[in-house]
Structures are given as structure tokens and as C-alpha cells.
Amino acid sequence: PPPPPAARGWAPPGGVSQRDRVPGGFVKVAEMEAWRKPMPLSVVVGGATRRPLRFGKEHIPAEAAGQARALVFEHFQGSRVFDGVMSVYQLPNGREAHYYDKGSSVYEETHLDLLTPPRQPRNLSDLCNDQLPTRDILDKLARPDDGGDGGGFAPTPPLCPLPGLHTLRVVSPRLVADPEAYGNLVAVHVRFVVRPEKVLEEREYNEDRLTHIKEPWSIHKSVYVPRKKREADSKDFWDGPEVGAACCSFDWVETTRKSKFIKFMTMEHRKNKSKDAPPFDVMVARVLASLQKWYLPLEASFRYYSSTGSGNLMTMQLNEFSELMTVCGIPENDTASCRRADLDTIFITTNFDELNVVNNNNSGMLEAAGAKGPKDANNESNSITRSEFVELLVRVAAAKHCSLGRTACLGEATEMLCADTIVANLPEFVKRDRSVWRNARLYTEGMDDVWKKYLEFVKLLFKVYRRSGGGRFSQAMMIEQFEQLNEQMDLYDAQCTIQGVRNSFLFAQMLTIDNIGENAWAAEGLQLIEFLEALARVAELKNLPSALEIAAGGFTEYGAVGPGGGGEGEGVPNIVVYMEAVRVDINVAVFIPAAKDRPPEHGLEALLDLLARRIFLRATTVPDGEAFNISRVLKLLTTAINRI
């Protein structure tokens, strides 16, 4: 609270007019002394148990310092210093003042009505009543005098405001004040529906059961295990950079056996007259390192473009080589060393075999049977092998970059050709890492389940189509045998083309380090797991509908009965019936999502079911009326193998 008005010559701003002030904000001494005079009022409020509050006392004795006291100073009209801070009280003499307590406990005001005191007791019975009073006080307490309106017991609560509309469905919902509107409900025609409901009773009980917890799927426990154990030279499920480098090293050893190739690299090294020219061994090491770095996409390009011609799939002819050079943008017709004719000359030079020179009158070219001569039986007179393709790339790098002055180092030229020219311009599906497709579309739990379901059938099919005549079977399925399987099963169509089937064959093969020696058959054909992958790739090309999609279209054992089937005994979905119906009328085909947008096992299971049903339908030894069953198909294939 603010200090008393008379303290230190200070006066309330609202209590002194401006004309009474002196310069500096203080008032005259006469007004100060008049202000300090006590007001003609003395009030004492007290009780038996509380300390009294004394008003108007300026000096308090020391012995009463602990008692409560209230200080007062006058309030003048117009003063707003304590507005909202201290209340203004009206004094009996008409003046107004502010009060505030100084250093004592404050108690809330309690209003008590004065009652008529009882008469003075005259005897002991009046002081301590031993019975209820005989007066009519109890009657008054029990029945208060309310004047007859019933308000003595409790005040009548006010009614809540009426809502704007009726909550019930009345005829006139807006007539809230009209009593007649409350009972005038809208006539509603009630309709009762009898509906039986199955009442289920819940019971809790404990039962001990033997549950089989399925182990997480692992590729190491799948049908693909033989690929890692004995089929792949990488001893893994994928062809990584390590096996690519090993294949490149093998090809490099084979091609460096040619003295003409060594002489060519020596001449290119001598052309490098720069001060920082590396030694010959360092240059050769750089060439080999670049080839090893990019060997996987380079080998894929060799494998793909070798399949686009009419020759052996394991060798590349001149037209196939020219197509590869054109796609990669290597020919420069306005130069003197890298024209298309120059590239053809480089191909002929590379195809020359100094170990086995035979003049071929038909082609006008020299036969090249590989660095080891007749050992590589696949090397025809007008084609190059995989090892010769490595030599060919080095010669093209020299013609495109060294001869044109772009670089003087043959190793740097090889890196520029592989990275910036060939790999950068190859089609995406050619240079794509095969491990990516295998992880996403082959090495999955769903595909493994389908293979396990049809594994015996696939093994017998693989053996039947490996027959090579005379009751003998080839160690691997060759491209001609794989194409025969697709042709006899009528798999070729607009989506599954001849080139698509060849790509499925080639891209399913794992890398073979020695592709011209005793393991040449592994490089040429498909082993069992490679055959599975090739079928999976063909299934993606065909993209056949699953059993559920066929059943939704109504193609069952009893024929095409339309969507929804034919009621009882409608039979199982029949892929052969569906294929025949689509061949007649393409408009009856069911909707099939794109192969990349559906699980791969759906198309694979449909393809294997199609192969099995067509073998069953084309067999002449099946009794008439016998329904399709996989056991009969297995017997047919086993009989064919034994008969061969």
C-alpha cells in the first residue's frame, strides 16, 4: 500500500488542486498540517475471539504493535490514482476515504442478523432444559410462515428458456408456446421386420495344441541350392564382379597368345611420345583393369548381339558386330581411322588365327578357331569368340581414341571406349545387372513354393528335351532344344517372340570361366537351375492369368461358361480352355496386370499348368474320359524318357 498522506511532505495527486501546488510538485505547509488532522470519526469493530480493528488512530502504543490496525486517507472526487486498486468507502459524515490494513491478518466480512436475546434464566431448569421447549418454535421451524404461497420452504426455481423448435416430431414444430402443439405428434406408420439372428454363446476354455511355426524362408534351403553347389563357377547364386574378372583374365590369356596382338599393343605404346607415358607393362595392366571393371555389361552385350543373327549364339558375326557398333555410336565416317569400313577391317584382323589358317572360299575370310586352334569347336570361320571380342574392343579403342588424338595411352582409350561409348549407349535391358532381376523375380518364397510343387514335372520335362538322338541326352539343354520346347507347346505369340525366348535362354545362364575347354557345354547350354530361370523369364513374357483370374472369367473344365462359372460341379479353372477362347475371340480375355505389377509366381504357375495340360491333351495313351491329373503327366514323361 502507498505511504500515509502526511509522510515526508507528500500529498495525494488527486487530493490537491493544481493551484495549491508549488514548483517541484509539493504543497504548502498549511495544507499539509490540515491534512494531518484526524477525521472526526472513531470506529471499533471487535469480538471476543478476534483482535479489534481501530480506525482513525495515528499513534499506536508499543504494547499494541502486534494488534491489527487499519489506516485511512481521504479520497477526493476526480482522483483516479487508486482506481481498480483500492475501494472507496462512504463515511457517516458524507466524506469518502480509502482503507488499508497494515501488517495483520485479514478476515472476510460476516453478516449476522441480531436476534432477540432470551430472557435471563432464573432457575436451573431455565439454564439447562431437560425437555423440548413447550413454545411454538418447533412448529414454526417445521412449517415456516410463507404467507400461503409455498415459498417458505424453498425458492421457486425459474423455468429454463423454451427451445426454438420441438424435439419431438410434432405437426407444428415451431409453435413452442402453444400447449396444444405438444401432443399433436406426426402420425408415423410403424413397420416391424422379423429378422432371425444367430445368437452366439462365448465360452472360454484352455486347449493344448501342437502348432507348427514356419521357419523364415531362406534361399539356402530352396530349390536353387544346386546353382551354388555345383552349377555356377562363382559358387554363389549371383554373378559378381569377382567371377567377371576371372572370365576376363581367362579371355585375356587366350587372346594374348596371338603374337600379332602383342605386336599391335607394342606399336601403340611406341606411338605415345609424352613424358608421362607409362611403361609397356603398366599400359597393359591398365587395359586389362578397364576390361575387368566393365566386363559384366560387355559380356552381356556380346551375348545379346550374338543372338540377333543366324549363326551360333556363342559367337558374333560381322553383321552382329556392326549392329553393336552402330547402337553405341562408334563409327565416325568423317575420320580416317574409325569409319565403318575401318571397323570391318578390325573385325577381320581380329578373326584371323595364326595358329590355324585355312582359306575359306565361301566367305572370303580366314577361319579363326580361337587361340587354341581346333579346341574351340564353336569358333566358325566368319565369327569371333568371347576371347576375341576382348581383343576386338582394344583394337577399336585404339582406332577411335588413340588414332584420332583424343589420348595417347591405350589403357585410357580402353576405359573411354568401355565406359563412355559402349556401356553408356547399350539398351537398358542388356546392361542391367541380372542379379537385380533374380532377387526381385526369381529368388522369392512364392517362386520357390511353385517350383517345389512342380519340381518333379520340371525335371522330367528338362530331361525329355535334352535328348540328342540315339537314346543319348546332352549334359545341358541347348538353345535349339529350348526353342523346340517353346514351339511344340505353342508359346510363341506377339509378347513371347523368338528373340524374347532367346534372351530368356541367354540371360538365364551363369558365367562360365573356361568357355572353350571341357566346360564348354556349360557355357553353351542350360543346366537345371538355369532352365528354371529361363522358364520364369518366359512366364513373364507370356504373363498368363492365374487360376483365380481364370475362374472369375468362368473358364473351367466344362468349357467357357462365362463370368461366375456354371454353378455346382463347375470344375477347376482350365488355362487351356481360356487360351482357346481368347484365340477365337480376344474380347473374352480377362484383365491381367502388367508382369512387373503382379507377383511372379502367378504367371509361373499358370505357365507350368499350361505345359502339363497340353502334354496331357496331346497324349494318345490317355484313356477316354479321364480328367486331367498331374500323376498321368508324370507317367507320360517317364515313358517318353525310357522309350528314348
C-alpha positions in Angstrom: 0.0 0.0 0.0 1.1 3.6 -0.6 2.6 5.6 2.3 0.4 7.8 4.6 -0.6 11.1 3.1 1.4 13.1 5.6 4.6 11.2 5.3 7.7 13.2 4.0 5.6 16.2 2.9 3.8 14.1 0.2 0.2 14.7 -0.8 -2.1 12.5 -3.0 -2.1 13.8 -6.6 -5.9 13.6 -6.8 -6.5 15.3 -3.4 -4.7 18.7 -4.1 -5.6 21.0 -6.9 -3.0 22.4 -9.3 -3.3 25.9 -8.0 -2.3 24.8 -4.5 0.9 23.2 -5.7 4.3 24.9 -5.5 7.0 24.4 -8.1 8.5 20.9 -7.8 5.2 19.1 -7.1 4.9 19.7 -3.3 2.1 21.5 -1.5 2.2 24.3 1.1 2.8 23.6 4.8 -0.6 24.9 5.9 -2.5 22.4 3.7 -0.1 19.7 4.9 -0.9 20.4 8.5 -4.6 20.5 7.8 -4.4 17.1 6.1 -2.7 15.5 9.1 -5.5 16.3 11.4 -7.5 13.2 12.3 -11.0 12.9 11.0 -13.9 13.2 13.5 -14.7 9.5 13.4 -13.7 6.7 15.7 -15.0 3.2 15.0 -14.1 0.0 16.8 -15.0 -3.4 15.4 -14.1 -6.3 17.5 -15.2 -9.5 19.2 -14.3 -11.8 22.0 -12.0 -14.1 19.9 -10.5 -11.6 17.4 -8.4 -8.5 17.7 -10.3 -5.3 17.2 -9.6 -3.0 14.3 -9.3 0.6 15.2 -9.8 3.3 12.7 -8.5 6.9 12.9 -5.7 6.2 15.3 -2.4 7.6 14.1 -0.2 6.7 17.1 -0.3 3.2 18.4 1.4 2.3 21.6 4.3 -0.1 21.5 2.4 -2.7 23.6 -0.3 -2.8 20.9 2.1 -3.1 17.9 1.0 -6.7 17.3 -2.6 -5.9 17.1 -4.4 -5.4 13.8 -4.9 -1.8 12.6 -6.4 -0.1 9.6 -5.1 3.2 8.1 -7.3 5.7 6.3 -6.8 8.6 4.0 -9.4 10.7 2.3 -10.5 10.3 -1.3 -11.2 13.4 -3.4 -13.7 13.4 -6.3 -11.9 13.1 -9.6 -8.8 11.3 -8.3 -8.1 8.1 -10.3 -4.8 7.1 -8.8 -6.2 4.1 -7.0 -8.9 3.1 -9.4 -9.1 -0.6 -9.5 -6.6 -0.9 -6.7 -8.4 0.3 -3.5 -12.1 0.6 -2.9 -13.8 3.9 -1.9 -15.9 3.9 1.3 -18.6 6.4 2.3 -18.1 7.8 5.8 -21.0 8.8 8.1 -20.2 12.5 7.7 -20.5 12.2 3.8 -16.8 12.2 3.0 -15.1 9.4 1.1 -11.9 7.6 2.2 -9.6 4.7 1.4 -8.7 2.0 3.9 -5.9 -0.5 4.0 -4.6 -2.9 6.6 -1.1 -2.8 7.9 0.7 -6.0 8.8 -2.1 -8.1 10.3 -4.4 -11.0 9.2 -7.4 -10.0 7.2 -10.7 -11.8 7.7 -13.7 -11.8 5.4 -16.7 -9.9 6.5 -19.5 -12.0 8.0 -23.0 -10.6 8.2 -25.1 -11.6 11.3 -28.6 -10.7 12.0 -29.3 -9.5 15.5 -31.7 -11.9 17.3 -33.8 -11.1 20.4 -31.8 -12.4 23.3 -33.6 -14.9 25.6 -34.8 -13.8 28.9 -32.5 -14.0 31.8 -32.5 -17.5 33.5 -33.9 -17.5 37.0 -33.5 -21.1 38.0 -31.5 -24.2 37.0 -34.2 -25.6 34.7 -34.2 -22.4 32.6 -30.5 -22.7 32.2 -30.3 -26.4 31.3 -33.6 -27.6 29.7 -34.3 -31.3 30.3 -37.1 -31.4 27.7 -38.2 -29.9 24.4 -39.4 -26.3 24.7 -43.1 -26.0 25.1 -43.4 -22.9 22.9 -44.4 -23.0 19.3 -40.9 -22.5 18.0 -40.7 -26.1 16.7 -44.0 -25.6 14.8 -42.6 -22.5 13.2 -39.4 -24.3 12.2 -41.3 -27.2 10.7 -43.8 -25.0 8.9 -42.3 -21.7 8.0 -44.6 -18.8 7.5 -44.7 -18.2 3.8 -47.9 -16.3 3.5 -49.7 -19.1 1.9 -47.7 -19.1 -1.4 -45.5 -22.1 -0.5 -42.3 -20.0 -0.7 -41.2 -20.6 2.8 -39.7 -24.0 2.2 -37.6 -23.3 -0.9 -37.5 -20.6 -3.5 -39.2 -21.5 -6.7 -36.6 -22.1 -9.4 -37.0 -20.1 -12.6 -38.1 -22.1 -15.7 -35.4 -22.8 -18.3 -35.9 -20.9 -21.6 -38.0 -22.7 -24.1 -36.2 -24.2 -27.2 -36.7 -22.7 -30.6 -38.1 -25.9 -32.0 -39.8 -29.1 -30.7 -37.5 -32.0 -30.2 -40.3 -34.5 -30.9 -41.8 -35.0 -34.3 -44.9 -32.8 -33.9 -47.2 -31.4 -36.6 -46.2 -27.8 -35.8 -42.6 -27.8 -34.6 -42.3 -24.0 -34.4 -45.3 -23.5 -32.0 -43.3 -23.8 -28.8 -45.6 -21.6 -26.6 -48.8 -23.4 -27.7 -49.7 -26.2 -25.3 -51.8 -27.9 -27.9 -48.7 -28.4 -30.1 -47.0 -30.7 -27.6 -49.4 -33.6 -28.0 -50.1 -33.2 -31.7 -47.5 -35.7 -32.9 -47.0 -36.6 -36.5 -48.6 -39.9 -37.4 -45.9 -42.4 -38.2 -46.7 -45.8 -39.8 -44.5 -48.2 -37.8 -43.3 -51.2 -39.8 -42.0 -54.3 -38.0 -39.4 -56.5 -39.6 -38.9 -60.0 -38.3 -35.3 -61.0 -38.9 -33.7 -64.1 -37.4 -30.4 -63.6 -35.7 -28.0 -66.2 -34.8 -27.2 -66.0 -31.1 -23.6 -67.0 -30.3 -22.6 -68.0 -26.9 -19.0 -67.2 -26.0 -17.2 -69.7 -23.9 -13.6 -69.6 -22.7 -11.6 -72.8 -22.3 -7.9 -73.8 -22.5 -6.7 -76.3 -25.0 -3.2 -77.6 -25.6 -2.3 -77.8 -29.3 0.8 -78.7 -31.2 1.5 -75.7 -33.5 4.0 -75.7 -36.3 5.9 -72.5 -36.6 7.0 -71.9 -40.2 10.7 -71.0 -40.5 11.6 -67.9 -42.3 12.3 -68.5 -46.0 15.9 -68.8 -46.9 17.5 -69.2 -50.3 19.9 -71.7 -48.8 17.0 -74.1 -48.3 15.3 -73.6 -51.6 15.4 -75.4 -54.9 18.1 -73.0 -56.1 20.8 -74.6 -53.9 22.4 -76.7 -56.7 23.3 -73.5 -58.5 25.6 -72.5 -55.7 26.9 -76.0 -55.0 27.8 -77.4 -58.4 26.4 -75.4 -61.4 27.9 -71.8 -61.1 31.6 -71.1 -61.4 31.1 -68.2 -59.0 30.0 -70.8 -56.3 27.2 -68.4 -55.5 23.6 -67.6 -56.5 24.8 -64.5 -58.4 27.5 -63.5 -60.9 29.5 -60.8 -59.1 32.5 -58.7 -60.2 34.9 -61.5 -59.0 33.7 -64.1 -61.5 33.6 -61.4 -64.2 37.2 -60.5 -63.5 38.1 -64.2 -63.6 36.4 -64.6 -67.0 38.1 -61.5 -68.3 41.5 -62.8 -67.2 40.9 -66.2 -68.9 39.9 -64.4 -72.1 42.9 -62.1 -71.9 45.3 -65.1 -71.6 43.7 -66.7 -74.6 43.9 -63.6 -76.8 47.4 -62.6 -75.7 48.7 -65.9 -77.1 48.5 -64.2 -80.5 51.8 -62.6 -81.5 50.0 -60.2 -83.8 48.0 -58.8 -80.9 51.1 -58.3 -78.7 52.8 -56.6 -81.7 49.8 -54.3 -82.0 49.9 -53.2 -78.4 53.7 -52.7 -78.6 53.2 -50.4 -81.6 50.5 -48.4 -79.8 52.8 -48.0 -76.8 55.6 -46.7 -79.0 53.3 -44.1 -80.5 52.9 -42.5 -77.1 55.7 -39.9 -77.0 54.5 -38.0 -74.0 56.8 -37.5 -71.0 54.5 -39.3 -68.6 53.9 -42.3 -70.8 53.7 -45.4 -68.7 55.9 -48.5 -69.3 54.5 -51.2 -71.5 53.7 -53.5 -68.6 51.8 -50.7 -66.8 49.9 -49.8 -70.0 48.9 -53.5 -70.5 47.8 -53.7 -66.8 45.6 -50.6 -67.3 44.0 -52.1 -70.4 43.2 -55.3 -68.5 41.9 -53.4 -65.5 39.4 -51.4 -67.6 38.2 -54.6 -69.3 37.7 -56.3 -65.9 35.9 -53.3 -64.5 33.3 -53.3 -67.3 33.3 -57.0 -68.1 29.8 -57.9 -67.0 27.9 -55.4 -69.3 30.4 -56.0 -72.1 29.9 -59.8 -71.9 26.1 -59.2 -71.8 26.3 -57.1 -75.0 28.4 -59.8 -76.7 25.9 -62.5 -75.6 22.8 -60.4 -76.7 24.0 -59.2 -80.1 25.4 -62.7 -80.9 21.8 -64.0 -80.7 20.4 -61.4 -83.1 21.9 -63.1 -86.2 21.6 -66.5 -87.8 24.9 -68.0 -86.6 25.9 -69.8 -83.4 24.7 -68.0 -80.2 28.2 -68.3 -78.7 29.9 -66.4 -81.4 29.5 -63.0 -83.0 29.3 -62.4 -86.8 30.3 -59.3 -88.7 26.7 -58.1 -89.1 26.0 -58.5 -85.4 29.3 -56.7 -84.6 28.3 -53.8 -87.0 24.9 -53.5 -85.3 26.6 -53.3 -81.8 29.0 -50.6 -83.1 26.1 -48.6 -84.6 23.9 -48.8 -81.5 26.9 -47.5 -79.4 27.7 -44.7 -81.9 31.3 -45.8 -82.5 31.6 -45.3 -86.3 32.8 -41.8 -87.4 32.6 -41.6 -91.1 34.3 -38.3 -91.4 37.6 -39.7 -89.9 40.4 -41.7 -91.4 40.6 -44.5 -88.8 37.1 -45.1 -87.4 34.8 -45.4 -90.4 32.5 -48.4 -90.8 34.9 -49.9 -93.3 37.8 -49.5 -90.8 35.7 -51.3 -88.1 35.0 -54.1 -90.6 38.8 -54.4 -91.2 39.4 -54.5 -87.5 36.9 -57.4 -87.2 38.6 -59.4 -90.0 42.0 -58.7 -88.4 40.8 -60.0 -85.0 39.2 -63.0 -86.6 42.5 -64.1 -88.2 44.0 -67.1 -86.3 47.7 -67.5 -86.9 47.6 -71.0 -85.4 45.1 -72.4 -87.8 45.0 -70.6 -91.1 42.6 -72.1 -93.6 41.3 -70.2 -96.6 37.5 -70.1 -96.7 36.5 -69.7 -100.3 32.8 -69.3 -99.5 33.2 -66.2 -97.2 36.4 -64.9 -98.4 37.6 -64.7 -94.8 40.2 -66.5 -92.8 39.0 -69.1 -90.3 39.8 -68.4 -86.7 39.3 -71.4 -84.4 40.4 -69.5 -81.3 43.8 -69.1 -79.8 43.9 -72.8 -79.1 43.1 -73.7 -82.6 40.5 -76.6 -83.2 39.9 -76.9 -79.5 37.1 -74.3 -79.7 34.6 -76.0 -81.9 32.2 -73.1 -81.8 34.5 -70.7 -83.5 33.3 -70.6 -87.1 35.2 -69.1 -89.9 33.2 -65.9 -90.1 32.7 -65.2 -86.4 34.6 -64.3 -83.3 34.6 -65.9 -79.8 34.3 -64.2 -76.4 38.1 -64.0 -76.0 38.5 -62.5 -79.5 35.8 -59.9 -78.5 38.1 -58.7 -75.8 40.9 -58.2 -78.4 38.4 -56.5 -80.7 37.5 -53.9 -78.1 41.1 -53.0 -77.5 41.7 -52.5 -81.3 38.6 -50.4 -81.6 39.6 -48.3 -78.6 42.9 -47.5 -80.4 41.2 -46.6 -83.6 38.6 -44.3 -82.0 40.6 -42.5 -79.4 44.4 -43.0 -79.9 44.4 -42.6 -83.7 42.2 -39.5 -83.5 44.4 -37.8 -81.0 42.0 -38.0 -78.0 44.5 -39.8 -75.9 48.0 -41.3 -76.4 47.6 -44.1 -73.7 46.0 -47.3 -74.9 44.8 -48.0 -71.3 43.0 -44.7 -71.1 41.5 -45.2 -74.6 40.1 -48.6 -73.5 38.5 -47.0 -70.4 36.9 -44.3 -72.6 35.5 -46.8 -75.0 34.1 -49.1 -72.4 32.6 -46.5 -70.0 31.7 -43.6 -72.2 30.9 -45.2 -75.5 29.6 -48.8 -75.2 28.1 -49.1 -71.7 26.6 -45.7 -71.8 24.8 -46.4 -75.0 23.7 -50.0 -74.5 19.9 -50.7 -74.1 18.9 -50.8 -70.5 17.7 -54.4 -70.6 21.0 -55.5 -71.9 23.3 -53.8 -69.5 21.0 -54.3 -66.5 22.6 -56.4 -63.7 20.9 -59.8 -63.8 21.2 -60.1 -60.1 18.6 -57.4 -59.7 16.0 -59.3 -61.6 16.9 -62.6 -59.9 16.5 -61.0 -56.4 13.1 -59.4 -57.3 11.5 -62.0 -59.6 13.3 -65.4 -59.1 14.7 -65.8 -55.6 11.4 -65.3 -53.7 9.4 -67.6 -51.4 6.4 -67.6 -53.7 8.5 -68.8 -56.7 10.2 -71.4 -54.5 6.8 -72.8 -53.5 5.7 -73.1 -57.1 8.9 -74.8 -58.1 8.6 -77.3 -55.3 5.0 -78.1 -56.3 6.0 -78.8 -60.0 9.7 -79.8 -59.4 9.3 -83.5 -60.4 7.4 -82.4 -63.6 10.0 -79.8 -64.5 12.9 -82.3 -64.0 11.3 -84.8 -66.3 10.5 -82.1 -68.9 14.1 -80.9 -68.7 15.4 -84.4 -69.4 12.9 -85.2 -72.2 14.0 -82.1 -74.2 17.7 -82.8 -73.7 17.6 -85.8 -75.9 20.2 -85.7 -78.7 19.3 -88.8 -80.6 20.3 -92.4 -80.3 19.0 -92.7 -76.8 21.5 -90.2 -75.5 21.0 -87.0 -73.6 23.1 -83.8 -73.7 24.7 -82.6 -70.5 22.8 -79.3 -70.8 19.8 -78.0 -72.8 20.9 -76.2 -75.9 19.2 -73.3 -77.5 17.7 -75.4 -80.3 16.2 -77.7 -77.7 14.8 -74.8 -75.7 13.3 -73.3 -78.8 11.8 -76.6 -79.7 10.0 -76.8 -76.3 8.5 -73.4 -76.8 7.4 -74.2 -80.3 5.8 -77.5 -79.5 4.0 -76.0 -76.5 2.7 -73.2 -78.8 4.2 -70.5 -76.6 5.2 -68.1 -79.3 2.9 -65.0 -79.7 3.2 -61.2 -80.0 4.5 -60.9 -76.5 6.7 -64.1 -76.4 8.7 -63.7 -79.6 11.7 -65.8 -80.9 14.1 -63.1 -79.8 12.4 -62.9 -76.4 12.8 -66.7 -75.9 16.5 -66.4 -76.9 17.0 -63.6 -74.4 15.4 -65.7 -71.7 17.8 -68.5 -72.6 20.9 -66.3 -72.7 20.2 -64.2 -69.6 19.4 -67.3 -67.5 23.0 -68.6 -68.0 25.6 -68.1 -65.3 29.1 -67.1 -66.4 31.5 -69.9 -67.2 35.1 -69.0 -66.9 36.5 -71.6 -69.3 34.0 -71.5 -72.2 36.2 -73.3 -74.8 37.6 -76.3 -72.8 35.9 -79.2 -71.0 33.2 -76.9 -69.6 32.2 -75.6 -73.0 28.8 -77.4 -72.7 28.0 -75.4 -69.5 28.7 -72.1 -71.4 26.6 -73.2 -74.4 23.5 -74.7 -72.7 21.2 -74.6 -69.7 21.7 -76.6 -66.5 18.7 -77.4 -64.3 18.5 -74.2 -62.3 19.3 -72.2 -65.4 16.4 -74.0 -67.1 14.1 -72.9 -64.2 15.2 -69.3 -64.6 14.6 -69.4 -68.4 11.1 -70.7 -67.8 10.5 -68.0 -65.3 11.6 -65.4 -67.8 9.3 -66.9 -70.5 6.5 -66.8 -67.9 7.0 -63.1 -67.6 6.8 -62.7 -71.4 3.6 -64.7 -71.6 2.0 -63.1 -68.4 -0.8 -65.7 -68.2 -3.7 -65.2 -65.9 -3.7 -67.0 -62.5 -6.3 -69.7 -61.5 -8.3 -67.2 -59.6 -8.5 -64.8 -62.6 -9.4 -67.7 -64.9 -12.2 -68.9 -62.5 -13.6 -65.3 -62.3 -13.9 -65.4 -66.1 -15.7 -68.8 -66.0 -13.1 -70.9 -67.9 -13.3 -74.3 -66.2 -13.1 -78.0 -67.1 -16.7 -77.7 -68.6 -15.7 -75.0 -71.1 -16.2 -71.2 -71.2 -19.4 -70.7 -69.3 -19.0 -67.0 -68.8 -18.1 -65.0 -65.7 -19.2 -66.7 -62.4 -18.9 -70.3 -63.6 -21.7 -72.8 -64.1 -23.0 -73.5 -60.7 -22.5 -76.8 -59.0 -19.8 -79.0 -60.4 -18.4 -76.2 -62.5 -14.9 -77.8 -62.2 -11.5 -76.3 -61.7 -10.1 -73.4 -63.7 -8.7 -74.6 -67.1 -5.9 -72.5 -68.7 -6.2 -74.4 -72.0 -9.9 -73.6 -72.3 -9.1 -69.9 -71.6 -6.3 -69.8 -74.2 -8.6 -71.4 -76.9 -11.4 -69.0 -76.1 -9.1 -66.0 -76.3 -7.7 -67.3 -79.6 -11.2 -67.3 -81.1 -12.4 -64.1 -79.5 -9.9 -61.7 -78.0 -12.7 -59.7 -76.3 -13.3 -62.5 -73.7 -9.8 -62.1 -72.3 -9.7 -61.3 -68.6 -7.8 -58.3 -67.3 -4.3 -59.1 -66.3 -2.0 -56.6 -64.7 1.4 -56.0 -66.2 4.0 -58.6 -65.3 6.1 -56.2 -63.2 3.0 -55.2 -61.2 2.0 -58.7 -60.1 3.7 -61.5 -58.1 5.9 -63.5 -60.4 4.6 -66.8 -59.0 1.1 -66.2 -60.5 2.4 -66.2 -64.1 4.8 -69.0 -63.5 2.2 -71.4 -62.0 -0.1 -70.6 -64.9 2.7 -71.4 -67.5 3.6 -74.7 -65.8 -0.1 -75.7 -65.6 -0.4 -74.9 -69.3 2.5 -77.1 -70.2 1.3 -80.0 -68.2 -2.3 -79.8 -69.6 -1.1 -79.6 -73.2 1.1 -82.7 -72.7 -1.9 -84.5 -71.2 -4.3 -83.5 -74.0 -1.8 -84.4 -76.8 -1.0 -87.8 -75.4 -2.6 -90.7 -77.3 -2.3 -93.2 -74.5 -4.7 -91.4 -72.1 -8.0 -93.3 -71.6 -11.0 -91.6 -72.9 -12.9 -89.6 -70.3 -10.0 -89.4 -67.8 -9.8 -86.0 -66.2 -6.6 -84.1 -66.1 -4.2 -85.1 -63.3 -0.5 -84.4 -62.8 0.2 -88.1 -62.0 -0.8 -89.1 -65.5 1.5 -86.4 -67.0 4.5 -87.7 -64.9 3.9 -91.2 -66.2 3.8 -89.9 -69.8 7.1 -88.1 -69.4 8.7 -91.1 -67.7 7.5 -93.4 -70.5 8.9 -91.0 -73.1 12.3 -91.0 -71.4 12.5 -94.8 -71.2 11.4 -95.2 -74.8 14.1 -92.9 -76.0 
